[in-house]
């Protein structure tokens, strides 16, 4: 592992606490990992960027996919996942997901999550795009993420403490029960020891609390569960906190990221107008699963005949179908027609979507819903193995920030919550096994002081966030080409170069703060995404190249892996096959 030595420009930590494990993120992946680690007796700290229940999980409408229904099997779930992933799923990773998934969902239910049931008392399962069976468990009609978040947050809070974790063994002092929670905290960088292994994180706590400002959590294990990076685009379903912080941190730490070009654009996002920016209301795939039709302004169902599953084709197919129709007709949106549901079904099955539409002046009971694709989910991320281990010792990743190989070139609908759940449990099991074997000794972070006139890493001004988003939406959105991606790469490089030159020649950079750190993180992940998208000269999954319209298995049935060099340039390589290589050089194939 090669450390870059790059860190964000920030004040030195003014306080610190010690733990065995620090989990960054409070969605289904982060809270599951924290609960399992705490249950194993590990001193655990949960760091979250906003409130404990403010992550991406609570925005998930559709549900969680698993082979839970009569006649369904993990093999059928695996087959659907592999088809959606268009030849780039790691089959072993998918097999773990679908095999361990049903039991993981039942453990989630035991934790307190309540899913909708049929009149007979069984789970009420529905279908979504790419699934050939009803295997999507949902809650509150279309509020599955909110219910999962509620259950996990309540479980964590029930055991949580406001006190710091106890000192390391031998240092004395009682050990309080439950994980320590630090809210409103933006994690800045990974701390490493002299061997380059994880030794904790630096972070900035916003607002009042026991600790404010920049500090550190010292721990030999760091679990990244920071969610997505949808805010790199102008229009997204992701909350405002989804600025790619975990991927950017991992890059600065020397970790490898993979498949970042595969950004899933959700086909049916409520269209709020051409100038709309930021988080947009999602119209769940489950609406189509229950029989809604995609139509153009003339009422024509344009997905019929375009794919055997019509509106329930995999998301990349539907997004492309909508975009093609928009281009053909010179339109800026299409429509989702579910008027035939009737008022009662809308109110019972999709109350959240109904309220969101009506809040924007659309009544889906009486009129079609205007929809258009928007950035939704990153299928790629920090590269891990089947235990969530990255290429940096002691650094784990799970959930949307990770690239486990499960999603390939396009995530199958409702596999995301399941992946976060299953791989968080696998991470906790691996950490627990290391702890039991005495493999979690305290590590001493190596100081990386930067001269006062040469800050560690140039920061972008806050207004650069909008510039990055518009560059990405125009050049690396649903439709991509060599020309659009080259323009985007040049514009991003200009932002990067201007910040670097101003730092190196004038010793100047933007004032450290949440806005500048987020803008800098967005630029970091945008550069990697565009570099990978420009290199991949084919159309596959949710990566659509107008100038390379066909899938090319001979050249491109493989993964693109990127890491950051110490000089801040990008090192880009491709794997030899579609299989994921080991994250550790010492790993043998059977260890994967």
KOLKOLTI-381284 format. One record per residue (C-alpha): y, x, z. Coordinates in steps of 0.1 Angstrom, whole numbers, plus 5000, padded with zeros to 4 digits. Layout:
<sites>
YXZ
...
</sites>
This chain:
<sites>
500050005000
503450144990
506450035012
509649984993
511950065023
514149785011
515749545036
518449295035
521849405047
522049255082
523149345117
520649535138
518549305160
520249225193
517149085210
513449085206
510348905219
506649015216
503648815204
500248855189
501048635159
504248515143
503948225119
506948165096
507147805085
506347465100
504647275072
500947185071
500047545066
502147705092
501547455120
497747445113
497647825115
499747825147
497547555164
494347735156
495648075167
497047935199
493747765206
491948105203
494148245230
496648435209
500248455219
501848265190
505448235179
506447975153
509648045134
511147775112
514247765091
515447425101
513947175126
510247185132
509646875110
512046975082
509747165058
508447055024
505346895039
507146585051
508446515015
504946495001
504446134990
501146114972
498446234996
495746495002
492846534979
489246584991
485846454982
485746185008
484745874989
481345734981
479845904951
482346184950
481346544955
482946884960
481546984926
483446694909
486646794927
486047154916
485547054880
488846854879
490747144896
489447394871
490447174841
493947144855
494247514861
493547584824
491247884828
493148074854
491747934886
489648164907
486547964909
485348114942
488648024958
488447664944
484847624957
486047724992
488847464990
486747174978
483747255000
485647305033
488247045024
486546725037
485846865071
489347015073
490746665066
488646515094
489946785118
493446685107
492546325116
491246445150
494546615155
496246275153
497046215116
496545845107
495645775071
495645435054
492345245056
490744965036
489844625051
486344775059
487845055080
487245335055
489845565041
491845395014
491545644985
493645644953
493845834921
496446074907
496846274875
493846494866
491446334890
488446144876
487745974909
489645804937
489846094963
493546094974
493945995011
497345865019
499445745048
502145485052
501645395015
503745685001
504645885033
501546105036
503446425042
505646265068
502546145087
500846485085
504046655097
504446405126
500846465138
501046845136
504546865151
503446645180
500346855186
502447175186
505147035208
502646895232
501547255239
504747435232
506947625256
510547715255
509848045271
509048365252
505448475250
504148685278
504349065276
501449255261
498349295282
499049515312
502749455312
502449185338
503848835340
502148495336
501248365301
502848025294
500747775276
501447685240
503247845211
506847955214
509047775188
512147915173
514047665151
517047705128
515948065121
516048235087
513548525086
515048825070
512449105066
509049225075
508949495102
506349765096
504850055116
504450415105
501350325085
503050045066
501249765085
503049455097
504749485130
506749165132
509849015115
513649035118
515348695118
518648525122
518948225146
521647975137
523347765164
522847745201
519547845217
518048095241
518548355213
521248345187
522148585159
519848855145
516848945165
513149035161
509748915169
507349205174
503749115164
500849295147
500148975126
502648785104
501748465087
504048355059
504047975054
507547945041
506947695014
508347694979
511247824958
512347504940
515947574947
515947844921
516447564896
519447324895
517247004899
514247004921
512246794944
512247064971
514547055001
517547275004
515647525026
513247614998
514947924986
511948154980
512548345013
508848425019
508248564984
511448764985
510548915019
507048995007
508449174976
510749384998
507849465020
505849604990
503449304986
502249194953
503048844939
501148674911
501448384886
505048314894
505648194859
503647884866
506247654881
505147294880
507747044869
506946704883
506946464854
508446164872
511546244892
514245984896
516846064870
520346074886
522346194856
522746514836
525046664862
522746604892
521846914911
519946994943
517046794957
516146484936
514046184947
510446214937
508545914922
504945994933
502146034908
500345774929
502645514913
500945604880
497645614898
498045254907
498845154871
502445224863
503245294826
505445564811
507545414784
510545504762
513645294758
511845074734
509045004758
506445214739
503745384761
503945724745
501245884766
498545654752
496745854726
498246184737
495546244763
492346064773
493845994807
497145874793
499745864822
497146014845
496746334825
497446664844
501046714853
501846974827
500546744800
502646454812
505746664817
505446804782
504746454768
507946324784
509946624773
508646594737
509646224736
513046304749
513546564722
512346334695
514646054705
517646264717
517246104751
517846254786
515246054804
512245824799
511145524821
508345444845
507545074843
505844924874
507444584874
503944424872
503244554907
505344274922
507544294952
504744274978
502844574964
506044784961
506944704997
503444775011
502245064990
505445244981
508145165006
509745515006
510045524968
511345164967
514045244993
515045564974
515345384941
517345094955
519645344973
520545474938
521045134923
517545094907
515244804917
511744894904
510544534911
512744404883
513544704861
511845034848
512745344867
514545624848
512645944852
512746304840
510846624849
512246854877
511047164893
508447074919
505847334929
505147704925
501547754916
502048134921
503248334950
502248614973
498848734962
496048684988
492348694992
490048415005
491148495041
494848475033
495348855035
498049005013
498249365000
500249455031
497949505061
498649245088
500649025065
499048685056
500248405034
499248035030
500547725015
503047714986
504348064993
500848204986
498848254954
495148214965
493848164929
493247794936
495847644913
495647864882
498147774856
498747424870
498147264904
495946964904
497846674921
497446654959
495646984961
498647144978
498346985012
494647055012
495147425002
497647475030
495247315055
492047495044
493547845040
495547825072
492247755090
490648055072
493648275082
493348175118
489648245118
490148585104
492948675129
490748535158
487848755146
490049055146
491348975180
487848935194
486849275180
489949435195
491749475162
495149345171
496849635189
500549625194
502449805167
505749985169
508149905141
509650195123
513450175123
515150185089
518750235097
521250215068
524450415068
527450205076
528950255042
525650205023
524049875035
520249845030
520349595001
523249444981
523949074989
525248824965
528248604972
527348244981
528648104948
525948314930
523448054941
524747804916
524848074889
521248164894
520147794894
521947724861
520648034844
517047934854
517447574844
518747664810
516447954803
513247914822
512847534826
510147314811
510847454776
510847834773
511148084744
511748454740
515348384733
515948164763
514048384786
515748704773
519148544779
518148444814
516748794821
520048954809
522148724830
520148774861
520149154856
523849144852
524148964886
521749224901
523449524885
526949414895
525849384931
523949714931
526849904914
529449764938
527249874967
526350224953
529750314940
532150134963
529950074994
530749704992
528549394994
528949035004
529248945041
525848905057
525148535064
522748255056
524448175023
524448535010
520848605022
519648285004
521448364972
519948714973
516448584978
516848334950
517948614926
514848824937
512348554929
514148444897
513948794883
510248804889
509648464875
511548534843
509848874838
506448714840
507348424818
508848654791
505648864792
503248574789
503348494751
501348174751
501547814763
499247754792
499447494820
502947444832
504147754812
505347624779
506547874752
508047704722
507648024702
503948064713
502747704713
499047774716
496847894744
495648254739
492548324760
491848654743
495148814754
496248604783
493348464802
494448694830
497048714858
500448884858
501049074890
504449204901
505749424929
509149574937
509649944933
511750144958
514550164933
514549784931
513049774896
510049554889
506549694884
504649444862
500949454853
498249224841
494749194855
491749284834
490248934836
491048594850
489448694883
491648804912
491249174921
490849254958
493949274979
492549584996
491249894978
488349915003
487049564996
483749524979
483249224955
481049044980
483849055006
486148844984
</sites>
